[in-house]
Structures are given as structure tokens and as C-alpha cells.
């Protein structure tokens, strides 16, 4: 898993809390990659939908197109500019 948005099912979380002790906590990854690797290792399968998120790392970030998340904006000014565009302001 990577990016601005990860959604987990209830059953995935039950499996994670029951088996996460087997996950390698000593990683240099961010939380998104850690969770993706851990869940995969304990048998939780993923569904990816990159059309939901506007992310300039995976594809072009288009603030004028509807998305559930816009990523990444590291400054308040950049985030507000994108949000205002998305909201039609």
C-alpha cells in the first residue's frame, strides 16, 4: 500500500491485531508500506484503485477533477489552493 489513502476492512484489522506480532517492526518504510507488507505476509489481500486518489507520485495530480484525496501538498498554501480548485471556489 502506498499513498494518501488506505482503507482497511474490519476483517483485515481483526487479522492484523491477531497476527501482527509476526510482522517485522524493524523496517525503514513508512506506515503505508509497513502495513501493506505486514498484511500481505499474514494473508490479507489488497484491492488497488488508483482512480480514487489524485496523486502526483502515481499519476498527475489534478485538483479540478473529483477525487477522494489529493496528494501530496506539504504546505498549507498549496493544499488550500488545490482544495479551493476542487471545491470550485
Buried (B, 14 or more C-beta within 10 A) or exposed (E): BBBBBEEBEEEBEEBBEEBBEEBEEEEEEEEBEBBBBBBEEBEBEEEEEEEBBBBEEBEEBBBEEEBEEBBEBEEEEEBEEBEEBBEEE
